[in-house]
Amino acid sequence: MSNTTYTASNIKVLKGLEAVRKRPAMYIGGTGERGLHHLVYEVVDNSIDEALAGHCDEIKVTIKTDGSIEIDDNGRGIPVDIQKDAGVPALQVVLTVLHAGGKFDQNSYKVSGGLHGVGVSVVNALAEWLEANVHTGGKEYRMRFERGKPVSKLETIGKTDRHGTIIRFKPDADIFETVDFSFDYLTVRLRELAFLNKGVRILLTDERSDRVHDFRYEGGINSFVEYLNQNKKLLFPNPIYIFYEREGMEFEISIQYNEGYQENIFSFANNINTIEGGTHLSGFKRGVTSAINAYIRNNDLLKNEKVSPNGDDIREGMTAVISVKISNPQFEGQTKTKLQNTEVEGIVGSAIYENLLTYLEENPAVARNITQKSVMAARSRDAARKARELTRRKSVLESGSLPGKLADCTINDPAQTELFLVEGDSAGGSAKQGRDRSFQAILSLWGKMLNSEKARMDRVLNNEKIQPIILALGAGIGQDFDISKLRYHKIIIMADADVDGAHISTLLMTFFYRYMKPLVEHGHLYIAMPPLFLVRKGRQKRYVFSEEERDEAIAEFGDRGVFVQRYKGLGEMNADQLWETTMDPEHRTMIHVKLDDVIEADRMFTILMGDEVEPRRQFIQTNARYVKNLDI
């Protein structure tokens, strides 16, 4: 037993912002890309709070060429007078003290997203440097900090006729895995905020690439829903809008149905995207289900039906945005992904029930479209249940729960294994011969894949091309998908490097996104990148992935005696070549399919695989100039 003593001297007290720098993940969720961009959101949320209070209608976010970022609003400006308890300017208190801010004062902010009061001080703590410029009372003030500590006093630098706050900072490379801000990543959140705050202009500029987004939506969340439903066939033209205010809480909801089979619901609390839902979302679902079922009962619409719609059926094809604003929100954790206020569920559920039922009674044509779709979904669900039971019976009786074309691996730990979905028996044969059978499994696919963008669950389950994938992965499908049962943690689509191969890859990605979305969200999906050419001269050889790389290799080897082989399909490659170029973890190149922007992912699958031809034509015309190595 150790004789080491344990006394008061062993207890360390982290002062000021030291705790933030020591454990940043506790405050921003991590030090990767998500945590980096969370810094920006914390500052922007303060500007949005000014907008909610009626003092701000323009926010500018600029990625600077030196890697810093600037957030400029036309709000009231952070106070600069002396804070009596601290004896220093209020600006310094806000930027250096956790749980300090105007949001704890009900007279300053009725509604706020950043109620933890740690946002901008955390940003300061995790920044290499931060500069704050405040325009208020006809003067401009400035103060600079480095790694959370003031390195200059508050100084008056001149007169001004504007008002607002400018925060500019550079994230600390000693803290973050990456300090490279993504224009696309920021676009997701800033676009949401513009939709949620009607009339507020949010300007995003990237000075590194001259890219600009200018967001302003006078229609608010109705514009949001219409944006989400672009390029989809609608059941009715105008969204259903409900606004309700009670007991210091207000919420607005916009609902519109399309002819598709997916529900697309986004929930927000005080402008925070509650990606894990919470009481406002559960109240919304309960209210909608109760209202539509009540309308069905009141109008005796199920007298000839053997099934009745449940909540999932009723939400098929629904696009909705739920925005709740509450004076004292209770979130789960600092990153605020789930609302926990218990009183919200009952208020939202009752209000939705009453208002939606009234709307349906006053708009019978819309009500008929919604109820008919719900009943059709219920029939499909019953057919899917029967197909699922049949699939289970077939899998157990015929192949021990695994499809016959699956060449499984020997390791059982999903974290160490990968499954290649290979187009065609010929390529599948090469892959089986070339693989490392200890951790690599091969499933050969054949024939035309079903477009699951246009198919309900029962058709998907009955499709002989998709059934083997479902069985091989072992995690179910749709609402029954359980990612903890996934048999492989790398699912790799391996198709030919031509138009047909790209189409098959897109069909598979559509299937995974629509019916196994957690698989994509958790980063388990990849696309293999087989080479297009083999360039060889004597014993020198190089596999290349584009015509430009081919020409560079030819020039390097010298024109004379150079042999170039064009691979038109995976089946043309020998097993050792396929292993060496596409399957060997030490040398292969793969695309990791990530889901950074759910909204844009949904829109893209709709454009590429949906019923509307014109949006697809426009997309192809716009992006055709970027296509390389088109093999037709």
N, C-alpha and C positions, 0 to 999 in steps of 0.2 A: 504494500500500500504506500502511495506517495505521501511524503511529509510536507508537500507544498501547502503553505498557509493561505487562507482565503479571508481577507480583511477588507475594511472599507476602502483601502487604497486600490483594491482591484476593481472597484466600481467606477466606471468612466461616465461622465456626464457630457454629452455632446451639446455644445452651446450654439445658439443662433441657428444658422443654416447648415451646420456641420452634419446634422442627422440626414439632411437631404442628400448631400454629396456622398455620405457613407452608404445609404440605402436608397438610391434613386428610384428603384423599381416600386417601392412602397407608395410613391407619389405620382409617378407617371406611367406605371405599368410595365416598364422595361427600358432597356438602353439600346434597343434596336431601332429599326425604321419607325415603328409605331410610336415608341417613346419620344423619338426626336420630333416628330410632327405634332405630338401632343403638346409640346412646348408652345407651338404657334397657336394651337386651339385655346390654350389657357389664356393667352393674351387677347385673342380675338373675342373670346367669350366675355371678357370685361367690356370690350367695345359694344358688343351686342346688348349687354346689360344696360349700357347707357341708352341704346336705342329703345329697349323695352320701357325705360323710364321716360321716354319722349324727348331725349336730348341729343340724339345722334341719328343721322340718316345716310352717312357715307363712311365706308371703311376701306382703306387701301392696304393691300398686303403685297410687298415687293421682295422678291428674292434677288439679292445684290450679287454683283460679279465676284466679290471677295468671299462668298459663302455665308454672309450674314443675312438676316431677314429683318424687314421693317414693317411694323403695323402702325398705321396712321389713321386716327379717327377724328371726327369733328364733334365730339362730346364736350362735356363741361371741363375736362381736364382734371387729372388727379390733384387734389388739394396740395398746396405747397406751404401753407402757413404752419406754424409750430404746433405739433401735437403735444398737449399739455402733460400727458402722462409720461411720454418718452423724452420730452424736451428737445426734440429734433423735428425737422420738417416732416409733414405727413407723408410726402412722397418717399422719403427714406424709410419710414416705418412700413409702408405698404410693400416696399421692395426688399426689405430685410427681415421682417418679422412674420413668422407663421401665424395664421389665424388672426390677421389684422386686415381690416378693410371696411368699406362702407356697407357691405352686404349684411353686416350684423346689426345695422341700424335700419329699422323698418321705415324711417322717414326718408332714407336715401334711395333704397331700392325695394319696391313692393315685391318684385319677382326677379330672381337671379338664377343663373345656371351654376355659378361658381361659389356656392354657399359654404364650401369648406374653408374659404378664405385663405387658401395656401397657394393659389395658382401662380400669380406673377412673381411672388417671392421664390417659389420653386424654380421658375424659369431663370431668375437672377442667379440662384445658387448653382445651377447647372450650365451657366454660360461662361465662356472664356472672358467675355466682357459684355456689358449691357449699358446702353446710353438711353436716358429718358429725357425727352424734350416736352415741356408742358406749356401750352398756350392758355392763359387764363388772366382775367382782369386787365387786359390790355398789355400784358408783358409776356415774354418768352423766357422760360427757365430751363436749365440743363443740369444734369447730374450724371456721373459715370461710376460704374461699379466693375469690379473684376472678381470673378468667382464668388459673387455674392457680397463682397465687401466694398464699401464706398471708397473710391480713390480720389474723389473731388468733393468739395462742398457744393451745396446747391448755389448756383450762380445765376444772376439775371443777365441775359445776353442781348436784350433789346426790347423794343416795343413791337406789338403785333395787333392786327385787327381781326385775327381769327381765334378760335377756341378749339381745344382738343388735346389729345395726348399722342406722342410719337414714341414708340418703344422700338429700339433697334438692338439686336443682340447677335452674337456668334456662339453657337453651341460649343461646349468644351470637348475637344477630341479625346481628352483623357477619360471622359465619362462614357461617351457614346461609341457604339460599334461603327456607325457611319454618321457623318455630319453633312451629308449631301442632301439638301432638301429636294423633294420631288414635286414638280409642278402638278403632275397628275394626281398625286396623293392629296395635295392640298385642295385641288379642285373639288374633290368629293365632299369634303366638309363645308367648304365655303359656298358651294352651290346649294347644299341643304339649308344653310343659314339664310341665304337670300330667299329661298322659297318660304321658309318658316317666318320670316319677318317682312311682311308685305311692304313694299316701297323702299326698303333699305338697299342702297347700292353697295355692292362689294366688288372691288376691282382687284384682280390678281394679275401681277406682272412678273415675268421672269426676265431679268436683264441679261442673263446668260445666253438666252436663245431668242429674245424678243417676242416670246409668246405672251398673249394677253387673254384673259377672260373677264368680261364685264357682265356681272349678274345683277339683275333687278327685275322683280316679278310683282306686278300690281295685283295679280290674281291670288297671291299667297299660296296656300296649300292646294287650292283647286288647280292652279297652274302646275303645281308639283305632280298631281295625279295625272293631268293631261300629258305632261312630259313623260311620265312613266309609261303611259299607254300609247305613246306615239308608235305608229306602224302596226298597231293591232286593230282587229275588227271589233268594234264596240257594240254592246247590247243596247246602249242608249247614249245620246250625244253629250249631255251635260252631267258633270259629277253631282252626286247628292251631297249637300253641304249642311252640316249641323253645328251650330254654335250654342254653347251653354255656359252659364255662369252661376256659381253658387258657393256660399260659405268661403269666400276668399280664393276660390279656385275657378279657373275658366279653361274650357277646352274647346277645340274645334276639330271636326272630323270631315274628311272628304272621301267619298266612295264612288267608284265607277267599275263596271264589269266589262270584261272583254270575252271573246269567244274561246280563249285559250283555256288551259286546264290547270294552271298554277295560281296559287294565291301569292300576292305581292303586297305585304303590309309593312309599313315603316312606322315606328312609334318614337315619340320624342317627349321629353319632360323638361320644361324650361330651356328649350332649344338643344338639349343634349340628346344625341341619338342613343336611345336605350336599346342597344342591339340584342340584349337578352330579355327584352320585354319588361314585364312587371305588372303591377296591379292595374294600370291604365289599359294595357293590352288585354289582360284577362277579362276586365270589365267590358271592354269593347266586344270581344268575341262572344261573351255570354249575352250581351244585349242584342247583337245582330242575330244570333241563332234564335233567341226567344221571339224577336219581332217577326222574322220571316216564317217561323213555324206557326206563330199565332195567326198570321195572315193566311197561311195555307189551311189551317183549321177553320178559320172564320168563313172561308170561301169554299170549303169542302173539296179541296183540290186533290185529295188522295183516295177518293172513293174506289178507284179501280187499280190502285197501286199495291204491290206486295211489300214495298220498302218505303221508309220515310227518311227524309234527309237529316243527316246529323251536321254538326258544325263544320267538319271538313268539306262535306258536300256543298253546303251553303256558301263557303268561301272559295269554291272553285271558280277561277277566272276573276276573282275580286282583286282590284288594286285599291289600296286605301292608305291614307296618311292620318295619323292620330297625333295631335299636338296638345299637350296639357301644360298649363302654367299654374304653378302652385307656390304659395308664399314660403312654405317650409318643407321642401322635398327631402325625403330620406332615400339616399342612394346606397347601393351596395358597393362600397369601396370608393377611392378617390377618382377612379376613371369612370364611375357613374354609368355602368352598363345596364343597371336594372333598378327600376323604381319600386320602393317597398312600402309606401304609404298605404295602410290597409283601408282607410276611409275612401280612397279614390275608386277602388273597384266597384263598390256599391253605387256611388254617385254616377260614375260613367255608365255602368250597366243599365241603371234605371232610366237615365236620360236618353241613351241610345234607343232603348226599347220603345219609349213613348214617342220620340220624335221620328224614328224610322218607320214605325207602324203607321203613324199619321201620314207620313210621306207616301207610303205604299198605297194606302186607301185613297189618297188624293191623286195618285198617278197610276191608274190600273194598267196602262200599257207597259210601263217600266216594271211594275210588280209582276206582271205575267212573264216577262222575259227572264227575270231573276228566278222566279219560282220554277219555271220550266227547266231552266239550266240546273237548278238544285236537284230536281227530281231525276233528271238525266244522269247527274253525277252519282246519285244514290243507286240507280240501276247499275251504273258502271262499277261502283264500289262492290256491289253484290257479285257481279260477274268476276271482278278481280279477286274477290275472296275465294270463289270457286276455282279460278285459274291458279291461285297461290296454293290451294290445297292439292290440286292436281299436280302442280310442279313439285311439291314436297313429296307426294307419293311416288312420282316417277323417279325423282332423284334417289330416294331410298331404295326402291326396288331395282333400278337399273344400274346404278353406278356408285353405290355407297356414298351418296350425297355429293359427289363430284362429277362434273361432266366428262364424258368419254374422251374428248379431245384435249383435256388438260394433262400436260406432263408436269407433275408436281415436283417440288423440291424436297429435300430430306430434312432440313431444319424446320422446326415447328414454331420458333419465336417470330411473330409477325414483324417485329421491329428490325429483324435482320434479313427479311426476305423481300423478293420483288416478283411481280407477275408481268410478263410481256404479253400484250394483246397483239398478235401478229396477223397481218392480212395475208390470207392464202395458205394453202397446204404446203406449197413448195417452200416459201419463206419460213413457214412454221417448222418444216423438216430441217432446214439449215440451222434455225435457231435452237432446236432441240439438240442437234449434234454439237453446236458450238458453245453452248451455255456451260456455266458452272452449276451442275445439278444440285449442289449442296444448298444454294440459296436462291436460285433462279428457276421460276416456273414459267411454262410456256402454254398459252391457250391460243390455238389457231382459229381464226375467224374466216368465214367464207360467205360469198354471196352479198347481196345488197343489204346494208344495215337499215333498220327502221328509223325514220325521222321522228324521234320522240317529241319534238316540238309540236307535232300535229296529232299526237296520240294520247288517249286516256290510258289510265293504269291497266285496264283489262287487256287492251291491245298490246301494251308493252310486255306484260307478263306472259301472254300467249305467243310472243314472237320467238321463233326457234333460234334466231341469231343472238337474241339478248338473254335468253334463259341460261345458257352456259356461263355468261359473265356473272349473272346474279348468283348462281350456284358456286362458282369458283371463289367469289369474294366472301360469301358466307355471312354477310351482314344484313341481308334483307333489302328492302326497297321502299321508297316513298316514306310515309309516316312511320313505317315499321323499321326503317334503317337504323341499325345500332352499330355505331362506329367501333365500339369496344370489341365487337365480334369480327372485325375485318381481318382476314387471314394473311394479308400482305400489306406492308406499309409503303411500298412503292408500286404504283400501278402505272405501267409504261406502255403507251400506245406506240407501236412500231409499224409504220406503213410506208409504202413506196414514196419516193421523193418526186411525185408528179401530181397532176391535177386530181386523179382518182384517189391517190393516197391522201391528199389534203382533204378531199371530201369525206373520206372514211374517218379521218381524225376528227373533223368537225362534227360529224354525226355522233361519234363516241363521246366527245366533250359535251355535246348537247344532252345526251342521255345522262351522263354523270351529273351535270349541273342541275338538270330538271328533277332527277329521281334519286340521286345520291349526293346532294349538295354538301353535306358535312365532309365527305371524302375530299372535295375540292377545297373547302374552307380550311381543313386541317393540313393542307399541303401534301396530300398523298398522290397527286396525279402529275405525270410527266409525259413528255413527248420525245421519243428517240429521234436523233438526227443522223441518219445514215449518209455517207458521202455520196456526192454526185459523180465524182471522177476518181480514177486511179491514174496517176502520172508516174511513169517508170522509165528509167534509163539504166541499163545494166543492173547493178545491185541497189541502186538508189530508187526509192519509191516514196510517193507521198499521196495520201488520200486527201481530197479537197472537197469543199462544200459549195463552191460557186464557180462560175466561169472566170471571174476575176482571179480567184486563187489558182485555177487551172493555168491561166496565162502566165501568172507570176512563177509558178513551178516550172513551166516549159522554158521560160526565159532564164531561170536559174540553172536548170540542167543543161541548157543549150538546145537549139532547135534540132540538130541532127541526131537521129537515133532515139528520139523520145517516143514512147508508146503511151497513148492515152486511151483509157477504157471508160466509156460512159455507162453507168449503172442505171438501167431503165426500171429496175425493180429489185426488191430484196432477194427474189428467187435467183437472180443472176450471180449472187455472191456465194462463194464457198463458205462452209461453216467456220473455218478459221478466219476468213476475212470479216465475216459478220461479227464474230467475237472481238477481233482486234479493233474494229472501227466503231462498233455500235453498242456492244454489250459489256465490254471489259470496263469495270468502274475506274480503272486507272487511266484510261485513255479516251473514253467515250464523251460525247457532247450531248446534253439533254436540255430541253426546255422545261423549266419547272412552272407548272400552271398554277398561278396564284389568283386569289380573288380579292383584289384591293378595292374594287369599285363594283358593288353589287348592282347598282343602278345601270351602269354602262354595260356590264356583262349581260344583264337581262335584255337591254335594248339590242345589243349586238347579236345575241342568239335569235331574237325576234326578226331582225333584219335578214340574217343569213339563212334561217331555216323556217321562217314563218310563211303565211299564205300570201302576204302582200308582195307583189312583184316589183312595183315602182321603187320602194325604198332600197331593195336589193340592187336594182339597176343603177340607182344614183350612187350607192356605195361603191359598186364596181367601177363606175366611170370616174369617181373621185380618187380611188386608190389604185387604179390600174397602173399608173406610172411608177408605183413603188414595187411592182411585182418583178422578181428575178427568176431566171431559170424555168420559165414556163414551158412545160413539156406536153404538147398536144398531139 
